[in-house]
Structure formats: structure tokens, C-alpha cells
Amino acid sequence: MKLSEKGYKLIVKLYQLPFILVMRRTMLMLFPFAVLGSIASVFNVSILSRTGFIGNIFYITQWLPHVARIRSMFAAFSMMTVKILAVLAAYQAGTHTARLYHKNTEMTGMTGMLAFLIIALRPVQRQYGPKTFLQFNVNNNLMGIQGILIGILIGFITGQIFRIFNRKPISIRSDSFSRACRTIIPVMITLGSAIIVNQLIIQIYKYQIPAGISNYYQALSSKKHGLVATLLLGAWSSFLAWLGLSGPYNQASFNDDPAAVADLTYALKHHSPWNVPYKYTQTTLYHSFGTFGGVGSTLALVIAIIIVARTSRYHQAARWAVFPTLFNANQPILLGIPVLFNPIFLIPFVATPVVNMLIAAFAIHFQIMPPVTYPSPLDTPGVLSAFIGTGGNLMALLVGILIMTLDVLIYIPFVKLSEQIRNEMQTKERQRLRMR
């Protein structure tokens, strides 16, 4: 895929905007935590769980001693890495923004992180006998990868506050105490603003606005079972995932889909997955064929990078990401390239699930394969999900392999384009350094 010279200049100029620079650098710094946390999550969910894919095959929970304790350690490790990515994003974004403007990086990063935690706090009243106590919980909707955009915004805004209200540049001769004292005003402004935002969020939750949005999404995903509706909701879910947000299909499980339960009941009653009442649903199309390797069919992106990428950084990211992505934990590849908020990968990230669902719907309509009816073990690799969900139908496996191959072909030109843009940016940077 080639761009005109004007297109190159536009994208390079976009990538050089301060916020985009901070965003990309922040996500790259989060990559190691995403890799280790995702691997721990695979061990916790897929390998050491009775309902996990590997655990189901090898009956690990039956012969491995202290499996519950081992699993709890992996769960804790995953929680303290992947689940706090947004907190780390606020710190890193503040640090990188301060570095752009030659401000105190340590204080800016810490202030951004503390501002994020203040915003994420939610007061909860607990009744213990006759007394009422006020406790503070963390808003889970702002944690993890779905809160990265908020974390980066908070860190970047914190850096801007330090730039405006701490204009004196950092001097190597100034002692640590003097440097810390000069940050009191921007710290006070940032944390005060965070408290105000926190109170606004509390009022939003008081009027149950997030619950209303969540209920609306659940109603859409559980009631709209036609092909067009499923395609549109799947595309919308993929787009929101590209923004690091949760869509109507991204958090739904098999049991959350009434159509899937109805199809399963029909199949068990008639001893066959053919002729189920709902053929085009989030379970039969989106989760079974539209999310190979996670949202956006990112397993195909990993394979495409391994095949055609020339830069060592891309290959390093793909090698580290291949194991967790195989089990649908795609946080490493989303941050390591990065894919999130990257306009180059927006088209394939949204288009591949739609193409996949169309091919699967075609195969179901002409009875090449039955619809996916049976639930698969947790974190089943994408290509095998439809094979297991149809009761071992060979054509479902072949359709899955065909779709995966097509996805790789879709991603390849965008991988090449991404490398071209990266090389162009490096050339511009070298030219800029030579002119100094």
C-alpha cells in the first residue's frame, strides 16, 4: 500500500503532535507490563482453570497440587499489571509531557498518577449494625486497558498544568527541595481539579447514566439477532476497542446472550446444531469468527508482522505477543506496535471482523457448516472456537482457517504502510538533528 507525498506529510505531521507523541511513547512503555500480565492471565484462565482450554484438555486441576494457590498467584500478578495499566499510563504520560517541555518529570508523573486515582475513587456507604461507614472503592470502568485513554489524557493535562504554572526551567544546579517547592502550585491545581472531576463523576453515577448506557448496550446485544444488526454492532464494538473502550459485544459472555442459550437448548433437545432458531448472533458470528486473537482479529496482525515486517522492533513485539494473543489476550500487540489510537490500523481492525462475519454467515446460510451452538472452554484459540462450538464440524474448522488466512492478507499492506511511515519519521528526525 502506497501513500502520496501529501499523505505521508499529513500522517508524519499528525504523529509529531505533542499529544500523539506522548500517547505513543506511553503505550510503548506499558508494553512489558501488558506482556507479563497477559501471560499470567493465560495461565490463570486457560491453563489452571477447570473451564479453561488447556485445563480442560489435560485435566490440570485434578493432578497438579496446590493448583488453587498457584492460580491465585497468577491472578494477583495479572491484576497488578494488566489491571492497573491505566494508572501506569497516567504516570508515564505525565512524565513524557514534562520531558517535552523540560519540566520536573518525577513530580509531574506522580501528580498525574495521583490525579487519576482521585478521579477513579468511588465512595460507597456500608452498613455495619446501627452504624454507617463510608468506604472508597476504585471505579473498575477506568482501570485496565479500557482506561488507558483516560489515563493518558490525565497525564498529558497534568503536564500542561506544570508547563503553564511552573515556567522556570529545570536547572541542574538547583537542589531537590527547591525543585519540589516550585511544583506546589501546579500540584495543588491538578489535584484540586481531580477532586472536582471526581465529584462530577459521582453525580453522573448518582443519576445512573453509566448504568443506563450499559443496559442499552445489553439490550442491543441481546435483542438484535439479524445479520445486519450483528454486523453493525460488531463493527461498533471493534471501533470502540480501537479507542480502548468497551463496546456492546466486548464484555458479553455466552450466558449473557439469550439467543445463544436458546440455540443451545434447541441443539440439546434435537441432538444437532443444525436449524437452530438464531443463526446470526454475537455468539455464532462475532465471538466465533470476528475475534481471532482478541478484538480486531489481532492474531492475524501478529502473523502478518512475522511474515513481512522488516524492523526488529515489530518482530520483537510480535514474538512477545504471539503466545498470549493465541489465547485471545491481545493487550501486548495493541500496545507494542501500537494499534490503539493508530489511524493506520483502524481500517483492518474494524474491517476484518466484519469480513469474517460475512463469510461465516455465507457458510451458515448455504449450510456449509452449522451455526456455533455449544460453549467453548475459556480462552480457546480463535480458529478452534467454531470447531468446538459446532460439536467438531470439520467445515467450521476449514472456514476458520480460510478466514484467518484472509485476515493475514488484509493486515499485510497495513503493516508495510506502518513501517514506511515509521521509516519516514526516522528520516525526518535525522534530518532535523543534522540541521542543528
N, C-alpha and C positions, 0 to 999 in steps of 0.2 A: 504493500500500500504506500502510495506516494502523496505528498502534500506539495502544494505550490509554495514558492518562496514567501508569499504573503501569509500562508497558513503557518509555516514554520515560525515566522516572526511573531505572529499573534500568540501561538502557544508558548514560545520561549518568553515573550513579554509577560504572559499570564503567570508562568512559573516563577518569574522573578519578583512578583508582588510580595511585599513583606509577609502578609498572612499566609500565602501559599507556601513560601519558603519555610516559615515556622511550622506549618501543618505537615509538610513532607519530612522535615528533619525530626519532628516529634514522633511521627509514626515509625520511622526507621529506628529510633532509639527504643521504642516499645517492642520491637521485633523479638529480641531474646526472651523477654518475659512471655510473649504470646506463644513462642515455640515450646518453651518448657511447660507452661501452663496447659497448652493443648495436648501435649504428650501425656501429662499427668491425667488430664480429663479422659483420654482414650483408655488409659489403664483403669481408671475409676469406673467408667461407664461400660466400656466394651469388653474388657478383659476380666475384671474382678467382680463383675455383677452377674447374678443369675440370669438376668434378662438381656445381657449384652451379647453381641455377636460371637466373639471369641469364647466368652464364658459359657455360652450355650453349646458350642461345638466340643470343647474339651472338658466340660463339667468341672471347671476350676474350683468353684466354691465347695465342691464335695471332697476334694483331696488336698487342697492347699491349706496348711494350718494357719490359724490366726488371720484368715482372709478378711474378716471384718475390720480388724485393726489396720492391716496393710491398706485396705481400701480407704479407710478414713484418713490415713496419712496422704494418700494421693489426692483425695477430695480437698483436704485442707490446703495442700500445695497449689492445686488448681485455683482454689478460691483466692489465695493470697497473691496470685499472679494475674490470671485472666480476669478475675472479678474486680480487680482494682486498677485495670488499665486506664480508666477514665481519670482516676486520681493521679496516676503517674503522668498522664497526658497533660493535666493542668500544671504540674511541676515543670515538665520538660518544655512546654510551650512558653511558660513564663521565663524560663532560663534562656531559651533561644531568642525570644523577643528582646530581652535585656542585652544579650550579646550583640544583636543587630545595632542597638543604639548606645553601646558601650556603657551600660548601667550595671548596677550590682546584681550579678546573676544569681548568687545564692539566695539573697533576700527576696528577689522577685519570684524565683521558683517556689520558695517556701510559702510566700504570701499567696501565690496563685493556688497552690495545693490547699492551703487552709481556707481560702475563699470558696473553693469547690466543696470542701467538706461542710462548711457552714450552710451553703445553698442546699446541699443534699440531705441535711438533717430534717427529720420529721418528728414533731412532738406527739407522743401517744399517752393518753391517760390510762392508768392501770388501777383497778380497784382491789385493794387487799383488806378485806373486812370492812370496817367502817371508814377507813382512810383511803384517800385518793392520791396517787403518786404520779408525777409527770416524768416520763421516760423519753429518751430520744433514740429513734431508730434511723437508719440510713435508707434513703429512697432508692430502692433497687432498680428503678427505671433509669436512674442516672449512672449506675455502676456498669462495669464491664464494657464490652466493645460498643454497645448501644449508647454509651455516654461519652465516647471519645470526642465527638464533635463539640459537645458542651464543655468538656474539659479543656480542649484546645482554645475555644473561644474565651473561656475564663482566664486561662494563662496569657493569651495574647492581649486581652483588655488590661490585665494586671500590668503587663509590660508597658503598655501605652500610658497607664497612670504613672508608672515610675518615670517614664520619659518626660512627661509633662511637668510633674511636680518635684522632680529631682534632677534639675537641669545641670548641676555641676558635674562634670565628667569625673570618672574614677581616676584617682592618682595613685601610683604605686607607692608614693611616699606617705600617704595618709594611713593612719593606723586603723585597725579593725573597728575600734569603738567609734571613731569619728565617722567612718563609713556607715556603721549601723545607725547612728543617731540621725544622719541625713535621710534615712528611709522612714522615719517615724510618720511623717505626714502622708506619703503615698500608701504606707501600710494601713494607716487609720482610714483613709478614704476608701481603699479597696475592701477592707473588712466591713466597714460601715455599709458600703453598697451591697456587699454579700448578704448582710443581715436583712436589708430592705428587700432584696430579691427573694430571700428565704420566706419572708412574711407574705409576699405576693403569691408565692407558690403554695403556701399553706392555705391562703384564701381560695386559690384555684381548686385545691383538693377538697376544701370545705364545701364548695358547690358541686363537687363530684364531676368536674369537667373531664379529667382523665378517665374516670370510670365510664362516663358516657361514650367517649371515643372508643375505649376498649370494647364496650358492649356492642357498639355499632360495627366494629370490625368482626367480632364474633358472630353477630347476626348475618353479616355479609358472607363470611366464610362458611357458615353452617346452612344457609338457606339458598345460596346461589349455586346451582349444580349444573347449569348449562355450559356448553363448550365455550361460548363467547365470554360469559361471566368468569369462568375459571381462568381463561387466558388473560383477561384484563386484570383480575386480582393477582394472578401470578406475576405479571409484569410489574404491577404496582408494588408488590412485596419485594421484588428484586431491586427496583429503583430505590425504595426506602432502605434496603440493606446496603446499597452502594453509598448511601448517606450515613451509614452506621446506625440506622433506626430500625425499629421493629414494625413489620407490616402485618396484614391480616392473616397470612399463611405462615409466617416465620416462627411463631411460638406455638402453633397448634399441633396437637398430637393425634394419634389415631382415635383415641377415645373422645376427643373434642369435636370430631366430625360425625354428626348424626347419620349422614349418608353412608360413611364407611361402616358404621355399626349396623345399619340396615342391610348393606350389601353382605356383610359377614353373616348376619342372621339368615339371609336368603341362601347363601352358599352352604352353610352348615345344614340347613333344612333339606336342600336339594342335592347335597353332596357334589356340588360343582360350582366353579366360579363364573361359568357362562350365564348370560341372560340375567345378571343382577339388575336391580331397578335403577341404580345410579351409575352410569358409565363414565361420566366426565366430571370428576370432582377433584378437590385438592389432594386427596389420597391417591386416586387412580392415575392422575396426571402430574401434578406439581411435585409432590413429595417422592413419587416413584421414578419420575423421569426428568424433572426440572431442576433437581438439586444434587447432581453427581459431584461429590466432594464438597457439599455445602451450597449455600445460596449462590447463584451465578454460575453453577457448574464449574467451579474453580479447579476441580481435578483435571479438567481438560486444559486449563491455563497452565498448570504445573507441567503437564506432559508437553505442551507446546513450547514452553520455555526450555525444557530439557532437549527438545529436538532442534530448535532453530536459534535460540539465543546465543550470542557471542560474548557478551560481557560476563565476567566472572561473578559480579555481584548478583546478577539474575540467577545464575546457576547455583550459587550458594543459597539464595533464598528458596529456590525450588527444591534443592536437596534436603534442606531442613524441614520444609513444609510437606514433603510427599507423604510421610508416614501419618501425621495427624489428618491431612486432607483426605487420605484414603478412607478414613473413618468419619468423614464429614465435619471435622474440626478445622475450618479454613481460616481462622484468625491469623496464622503466620503469613500466609500468602497475601491476605488482604492488607497487611501492614508492611510486609517486606519488600513489595515491588515499588510503591504501594498501589493497591487497587481502589481502596476507599477514596472518594472525592477526586479520583483521577479521570478527567474527561476522556482520555484516550480509551479507557477500558469500559466506559459507560455503555456503549452500544453492544459489545459482546456480552457484558454482564447481564443486561436486560434481555437481549435478543435470544441467547442460547436457551434459556428455559422455555421461552415461547415456541421456538422451533422444535424443541424436544417434545413439548406437549402436543403440538400439531401432528408430529409423526406418530406419537403414541395413540392419539385419537384416531388417526387414519387406520392404524393397525387394529384398534378395537372395533371401529365401525365395520371394517371388512372381515372381521372375525379371524384375523391372522393370529391374534392372541386374545385371551380373556382379560377383563379388567383386573387390576390388583385388588384383591379382596381380603387376604389374610394379613394380619400384622407381622412385621419383620422384627427380629431382635434389635435392640438399641444399637445405633452406630453401625448398621450393616452397610458395607461398601455399596455405593450407588448402583453400580452395574448389576449387583446381585439382589438388590432390593425388590425389583419387579419379578425376578425369577422365583424368589421365595414367596413373595406376596401373591403369586398366581398358583401356588401349590406345585412349583417345579416345572412350569411350562417352558419348554426349550425355546419356542419362538419369542417369548418375552425376553429371554437372555440374549438372543440374537438381535432383537430390536434394540436392547440396551447397548450392546457393543456397537451397533451401527450408529446410534445416537452419540455415543462417546467419541467415535471416530470423526463424525461430522462436527462436533463441538471443538475438537482439537484443530480441525481445518479452519473453523471460524476464528479461533483465537490467534492463529499463527500470524496473519498480516498485522494484527494489532500489537503483537509482541515485537515484530520487526519495526513498526512505526514508533513504538515506545523507545526502542533502542536508538533509532535515528534522532528522535527529539533529544534524548539524553546526550548523544554524541555532539549534537549541535550546541547544546547548552555548555558542554565542557569546552568546545572550541571557542565560544563567546567568552567564557571565563578566562581562558588562556590569553586571548587577545586583550582582554581588559587588564590583566596583570602585566603584560608586556608594555602597555602604554603608560604605566605608572613611572 
